[in-house]
Amino acid sequence: MWLELLAVSLWGGIVSADTTAALQIMISHPLISCAVVGIILGNFPLGFTIGILLELVWLHEIPAGSASFSEGNVGATVAAALAIITAQKTGRIIPAVAISLLMAIIVSMIAGRMVIWMRTVNNKLYNEVINAQAITVRQVEWAHIKGIFLAFCLGFFTTGISILILVPFLMPRVVSVIPVSMDHVLEPISIAFLGVGCGVLLFLFKEHKMWWLVFVGLIGGFIAYFIL
């Protein structure tokens, strides 16, 4: 368990760093990050499912410049871990997924506030370099490395601490008090998140005046359905 927690936390750090600080090769997207969590924790289907449900939710947020945004990638990574571990402990997938999706929003909001703090620290690092009497390449490199490390630590500790707090003290207990008969009530929560993601996608199509792509996708989907 501890090795798995360490592995997931390390992956959370990589996800956070990939979002803005380094790499930016899209492995931080929920579809990928949650699938990797599923591989680490031995339940790829559930991890991948969480990734599908959360992939589009924060798509409209651009983590650039001074823009305020939720750290949805880290939130999704935590949600995948919570869903898998809680399902293993309780044997009930539906409430585990529903609660984990809600936790993804809370964790992403908290991590988003931490990003603001991280920017403040990075700004101080930048000012130290700029105000130096003689700026060297080594100073610039170290400032950049510190910024990347700070982003990694944000994801690492957010992921690890969230799992350590929520899994032993909250998730299984909440699931245990929910009657099995209520599972059919909680199941639509997953569909709702998928619906929100689709709504965000349609909003982006409208904003960029690319409605025609929606119809291309629909036509292509129908053709693929009837041919395959």
C-alpha positions in Angstrom: 0.0 0.0 0.0 2.7 2.5 0.9 4.7 1.7 -2.3 1.5 2.3 -4.3 0.8 5.5 -2.4 4.4 6.7 -3.2 4.0 5.7 -6.8 0.7 7.6 -7.2 2.1 10.6 -5.4 5.1 10.7 -7.6 2.8 10.4 -10.6 0.8 13.3 -9.2 3.9 15.4 -9.1 4.7 14.6 -12.7 1.1 15.5 -13.7 1.4 18.8 -12.0 4.8 19.6 -13.6 3.5 18.6 -17.0 0.5 20.9 -16.7 2.5 24.2 -17.0 6.1 24.0 -15.6 7.8 21.4 -17.8 7.3 18.9 -20.6 3.7 19.8 -21.5 3.4 16.6 -23.6 -0.3 16.1 -22.5 0.3 13.2 -20.1 -1.3 15.4 -17.4 -4.7 15.2 -19.1 -7.2 13.2 -17.1 -7.6 10.6 -19.8 -3.9 9.7 -19.5 -3.2 10.5 -15.9 -6.1 8.6 -14.5 -5.3 5.6 -16.7 -1.8 5.5 -15.3 -3.2 5.6 -11.8 -5.3 2.6 -12.8 -2.3 0.8 -13.9 -0.4 1.6 -10.7 -3.2 0.5 -8.5 -4.2 -2.6 -10.5 -7.5 -1.4 -11.9 -7.0 0.1 -15.3 -10.7 0.0 -16.4 -11.9 2.1 -13.4 -9.0 4.6 -13.7 -9.6 5.0 -17.4 -13.3 5.5 -16.7 -12.6 8.3 -14.2 -10.4 9.9 -16.9 -13.1 9.8 -19.5 -15.6 11.4 -17.1 -13.3 14.2 -16.1 -11.3 14.8 -19.4 -13.6 17.6 -20.7 -14.7 19.2 -17.4 -11.8 21.7 -17.2 -11.1 21.9 -20.9 -12.1 25.5 -21.1 -9.4 26.6 -18.6 -6.1 27.7 -19.9 -3.3 27.4 -17.3 -1.2 30.2 -18.7 0.1 33.6 -17.6 -1.8 35.0 -14.6 -5.0 33.3 -15.4 -6.8 31.8 -12.4 -7.7 28.1 -12.9 -8.5 24.9 -11.0 -5.8 22.3 -10.9 -8.2 19.8 -12.6 -5.4 17.4 -13.7 -4.2 16.8 -10.2 -7.9 16.7 -9.0 -8.6 14.0 -11.5 -5.5 12.0 -10.6 -6.6 12.1 -6.9 -10.1 11.1 -7.9 -9.0 8.0 -9.8 -6.9 6.9 -6.8 -9.7 7.5 -4.4 -12.2 5.6 -6.5 -10.0 2.6 -7.0 -8.9 2.3 -3.4 -12.4 2.9 -2.0 -13.9 0.4 -4.4 -11.3 -2.2 -3.3 -12.0 -1.6 0.4 -15.8 -1.5 0.2 -16.6 -3.6 -2.8 -19.0 -0.9 -4.0 -18.0 0.9 -7.2 -20.9 3.2 -7.8 -20.7 5.2 -4.6 -16.9 5.1 -4.7 -17.0 6.7 -8.1 -19.7 9.3 -7.3 -17.9 10.5 -4.1 -14.5 10.5 -5.8 -15.8 12.7 -8.7 -17.1 15.2 -6.1 -13.8 15.1 -4.3 -12.1 15.9 -7.6 -13.7 19.3 -7.7 -12.7 20.1 -4.1 -9.1 19.0 -4.5 -8.8 20.8 -7.8 -10.0 24.0 -6.2 -7.6 23.7 -3.3 -4.7 22.9 -5.6 -5.7 25.9 -7.8 -5.3 28.2 -4.8 -1.9 26.6 -4.2 -0.9 27.4 -7.8 -1.4 31.1 -6.9 1.0 30.7 -4.0 3.4 28.9 -6.3 3.3 31.8 -8.7 4.2 34.2 -5.9 7.3 32.1 -5.0 8.2 31.8 -8.7 8.0 35.6 -9.0 10.4 36.0 -6.1 12.8 33.6 -7.8 12.5 35.6 -11.0 13.2 38.9 -9.2 16.2 37.4 -7.5 17.7 36.6 -10.9 16.7 39.9 -12.5 18.1 42.0 -9.6 21.4 40.2 -9.5 24.4 42.3 -10.3 25.5 39.9 -13.0 23.0 37.4 -14.5 24.6 34.1 -15.4 23.2 31.2 -17.4 23.6 29.0 -14.3 21.4 31.4 -12.2 18.6 31.2 -14.9 18.9 27.4 -15.0 18.6 27.0 -11.3 15.7 29.4 -11.0 13.9 27.3 -13.7 14.7 24.0 -12.0 13.4 25.4 -8.7 10.1 26.4 -10.4 9.7 22.9 -11.9 10.5 21.3 -8.6 8.0 23.5 -6.9 5.3 22.4 -9.4 6.2 18.8 -8.8 6.0 19.2 -5.0 2.5 20.8 -5.4 1.2 17.7 -7.2 3.2 15.2 -5.1 2.0 16.5 -1.7 -1.6 17.3 -2.9 -2.0 13.8 -4.2 -0.4 12.0 -1.3 -2.0 14.0 1.5 -5.4 13.9 -0.1 -5.2 10.1 -0.3 -3.9 9.8 3.3 -6.6 11.9 4.7 -9.6 10.9 2.6 -9.1 7.1 2.3 -8.6 6.1 6.0 -10.9 8.7 7.5 -13.7 9.6 5.1 -14.3 7.6 1.9 -15.0 4.1 3.2 -17.0 5.5 6.1 -19.2 7.6 3.9 -19.7 4.6 1.5 -20.6 2.4 4.4 -23.4 4.6 5.6 -25.0 4.8 2.1 -27.6 2.0 1.7 -27.0 -0.3 -1.3 -30.5 0.6 -2.4 -29.2 4.2 -3.0 -26.8 3.1 -5.7 -29.3 3.8 -8.5 -29.6 7.4 -7.2 -25.8 7.9 -7.2 -25.2 6.4 -10.6 -26.4 9.4 -12.6 -23.7 11.6 -11.0 -21.2 9.9 -13.4 -23.4 10.7 -16.3 -23.8 14.3 -15.1 -20.0 14.8 -15.1 -19.9 13.5 -18.7 -22.7 15.8 -19.6 -20.9 18.8 -18.1 -17.8 17.9 -20.1 -19.9 17.7 -23.3 -21.5 21.0 -22.4 -18.0 22.6 -22.0 -17.0 21.1 -25.4 -20.0 22.6 -27.1 -19.3 26.0 -25.5 -15.8 25.9 -26.9 -17.1 25.1 -30.4 -19.5 28.0 -30.1 -16.8 30.4 -28.8 -14.5 29.5 -31.7 -17.3 29.5 -34.2 -16.6 26.0 -35.3 -20.1 24.4 -35.1 -19.5 22.6 -38.3 -17.0 20.3 -36.5 -19.9 19.1 -34.3 -21.9 17.9 -37.3 -18.8 16.4 -38.9 -18.3 14.4 -35.7 -21.9 13.3 -35.6 -22.0 12.2 -39.2 -18.7 10.4 -38.8 -20.0 8.7 -35.7 -23.2 7.5 -37.5 -21.2 6.2 -40.4 -18.8 4.3 -38.2 -21.7 2.9 -36.1 -23.6 1.5 -39.1 -20.4 0.3 -40.9 -18.7 -1.3 -38.0 
